[in-house]
């Protein structure tokens, strides 16, 4: 009896292996309860590269799979790949439409690092006229840029370098808009931020059962008595954005000085309270609520005069569909008050992570998102950033996740359907299999997905350069 008990784990493992083999080989492509069985290679991670097969029937130049079997339907028609996908063909399909214009793309490299590519803006460049025309007046007014993205832009990553480069070219100084609470305060380098733990925060990342109005950042914070937030950076003016306030006053202080008081205006619509640092030299700003439920606080903008301000709006884990949680009215009020002339969208990596293959649904939803933004911001340019490379383990190497070029195709379709501009991060990183080099050169983290601070800075510089180049060509 005891001997039989000892054998049970071995039998269980053996049965599991047999079941996996049956499911992945004999039932491959069969749909059971809505799930399509896909091939599994139990020895993928230990096979040498010489034994790996990357053969596939065919793939056309637009990433569409062509069936050469008699079934009439590709076994990969749901956009989920196995290890047998031809990565070389994917690379060829990706490179074909892009490298034909020698003036548009030029190869650059850094010693010992990735082979970066100088990628220009594509898509509907005429739609960039709102931003480019505004840049001509940047010395006499403030021009805002909203940079939305997933975890790749948390901590002001990427955004900080876009901001720095544009401000160097067109004026302005300061980090711009900051929410009341944030998930990334421990690694945000451009602003030291802290806040009390008694704010109620509602955002595109949480449930919103009361349907509270969300701000331009996708967040709103409701205080208890003495809820506070403190920011430390260089600026001259602090602007507080709020709505639904009680007739009351808030406490504030500059540079860790004594508390002062300022009155809030009641009303449901968006309000702005502007406060100037003593002598125009601010190094810190603290806001303190004086009563519970005093109002809906959206954030504080820290600025210094005219020029360009690039606001960092990170939505960790989001695919970009969080915009559907923000009302058009809220967008319109912020647009009128803050003069946004460019919206940059850096999403997509999380969509490839889901592995559903339902890219048509995602494309339709993102088209809806962008069209909603165009309606709420009719005088604002929109730039969609193509997803960057991501590596997955294949044998002894890290190669491009096959879902990446599929999503790039979807993003290019979204751009065509909405008439906005496009910038291809995948190509700028060096294209096919570039993530492995980025990791080896400390431009990306060991998850083979997220850029390091060094990599994020490089991405921000490349985006800013593409914007400035396109602006100079438009003049």
Secondary structure, 3 states (H helix, E strand, C coil): CHHHHHHHHHHHHHHHHHHHHHHHHHCCCCEECCEECCCCCCCHHHCCHHHCCCCCCCECCCCCECCCCCCCCCCCCCCCCCCCCCHHHHHHHHHHCCCCCCCCCEECCCCCCCCCEECCCEECHHHHHHHHHHHCCCCCCEEEEEEEECHHHHHHCCHHHHHHHHHHHHCCCCCEEECCCCCCCCCCCCCEEEECCCCEEEECCCCCCCCCCCCCCCEEEECCCCCEEEEEEEECEEEEEEECECCCEEEEEECCCCCEEEECCCECCCEEEEEECHHHCEEEEEEECCCCCCCEEEEEEEECCCEEEEEEEECCCCCCHHHHHCCHHHHHHHHHHHCEEEEEEECCHHHHHHCCCCHHHHHHHHHHHHHHHHHHCCCCEEEEEECCCCEEEECCEEEECHHHHHHHHHHHHHHHHHCCEEEEHHHHCCCCCHHHHHHHCCCECCCCCCECHHHHHHHHHHHHHHHHHHHHHHC
